[in-house]
Amino acid sequence: MSATNSHLATHRTVEAVWRIESGRVIAGLTRLTRDVGLAEDLAQEALVAALEQWPQSGVPDNPAAWLTATAKRRAIDLFRRKAVAERKHDELARELEALEQTPPDLDSPLDNTIGDDLLRLVFIACHPILPTESRAALTLRLLGGLTTDEIARAFLTPEPTIAQRIVRAKRTLADKRIPFEVPRGPELAARLSSALAVIYLIFNEGYSATAGDDLMRPGLCGDALRLGRILAELTPTEPEVHGLVALMEIQASRTRTRVNSAGEPVLLFDQNRAQWDQLLIHRGLTAIERAHTINAARGPYLLQAEIAACHARARTPSETDWPRIVKLYSELAQLTPSPVIELNRAVAVSMAHGPDAGLTLVDALASEPSLARYHLLPSVRADLLYKLGRHAEARTEFERAAALTRNTRERNLLLTRAASCEKSR
Amino acid sequence: MRFMVIVKSTPESEKAGALPDPQLMAEMGKFNEELIKAGIVLAMDGLQPSSKGARVKFSGKSRTVVDGPFTEAKELVAGFWIWQVKSLEEAIEWVKRCPNPHNVDSEIEIRQVFEMEDFAPILSEEEIKYKVAKRAELPNQATAR
């Protein structure tokens, strides 16, 4: 192949190696340097060196070891220069010794140190001291192997904004001396929750993408799933991690059917279930089973996953196990009470026990301030009133809902339903 | 992107009752663990020798059943993975790390899986603009979708 082609081919291979190895390389370097910002910079320098040298020398047998060794050499140079400038010779001697003595055993596959380091990296990238959007950008950078440009395209944000977010995040972590460690005891639950929230945020950003968007956007679902699966192997005894993975696998199973050919959203009950990805559903159900083998109470992600699983198991909407969904929503409402969850529970109750039972619960939400401009509240109420034959009231509610929604198709649907009430009175 | 990664058979692996070398199994086990830890495996399975299988030949309206075993061992499938990675190069890099699945020279083939995006029609500029505008109207995630 021509020189240019060969160059391009090596470039793509370097990118592939980067996606596979960058997380672990950065994690290992963070342990050595105790500074995640510096670690990432060093890893990036090694990447540049790879792009320059590998087209000539060929891809090394152990690319991760090459990248780490190159980064370490830069670190040593850096420390030498710094120590000479600041006259800290003893400190230099100690740091150099530490660097040089680390085992070069990136060859051994089941290296526990690397696993631990990767987990520490997850926790530091998702640290609650950072703003949420910074945590997402940093996680995708350090663990997802995405470039700043890719992250920018994925989040529909200008590239310099993302770059700044990442720079500031690294500075905050350094200034606040955030330790490179796995949290212990009671802190672990909260910090894990923060990490799961970041991963789910990334997933939802991708989930809200539509055809015609930059392909990086729906790609975020894949990135989030990969991060979730990685975390599940790093913390296999945490049921909520399996719960989140299950939720994402099952939601991702509907990617083909969520949006119609005109780019408009399709409701769950109108989706063509034959096109749901059974492989992903199977993976989601397996992840739920895995969570169940761990003897612990069910958390919010697992509960949401179980609700999604109820829909996934039903071959047609009429086969949905509504009583089970009611129980799951009740459990979820106790853990993370919210008016929206209560509304969803009301819908499930109406499907399981009839519109009257559902209406009672919906009416209790009438004065809920956070739902005042939420179009689904009057929409649900209208549907229940319609089923009870109270068409005049239903019409009013459909019109109210139509006025509140920003979605043209949904507005038209609601107005059509309002008009149909007029006819049958 | 999804890829099916196919381990081809060898005359040895095709032998009825052939059990894989424990050393090979241990190494392959470690490799599978690495893949799972990397979050890229969607599915994987091993296939039994072709003596336990069959072929159906199609010619016009006729269907002919042929029982295994089949002779061209190196063209047969011994096992497969389905991986989720971002490029063919990434799949290749992972396969390079795989231990030899057999005790003799062997082959692993990588094939890209068709996904819905491959079947999507080419959109016009207007259609793309329309879809992008529709994105702003997507309803709240709280509805079961």
Interface residues (C-beta under 8 A of the other chain):
Chain A: A9 R12 T13 E15 A16 V17 R19 I20 P63 P109 L110 G115 N204 Y207 S208 A209 T210 A211 G212 D213 L215 G219 G222 L225 R226 L227 G228 R229 I230 E233 L234 R254 T255 R256 R258 A262 G263 E264 P265 L267 L268 L279 L280 R283 I307 A308 H311 V340 L343 N344 Y374 H375 L376 T405 R406 N407 T408 R409 E410
Chain B: K30 F31 E33 E34 I36 K37 A38 G39 I40 L42 A43 I82 Q84 V85 K86 S87 E89 E90 I92 E93 W94 M116 E117 A120 L123 E127 I128 K129 Y130 K131 V132 K134 R135 A136 E137 L138 P139 N140 Q141 A142 T143 A144 R145
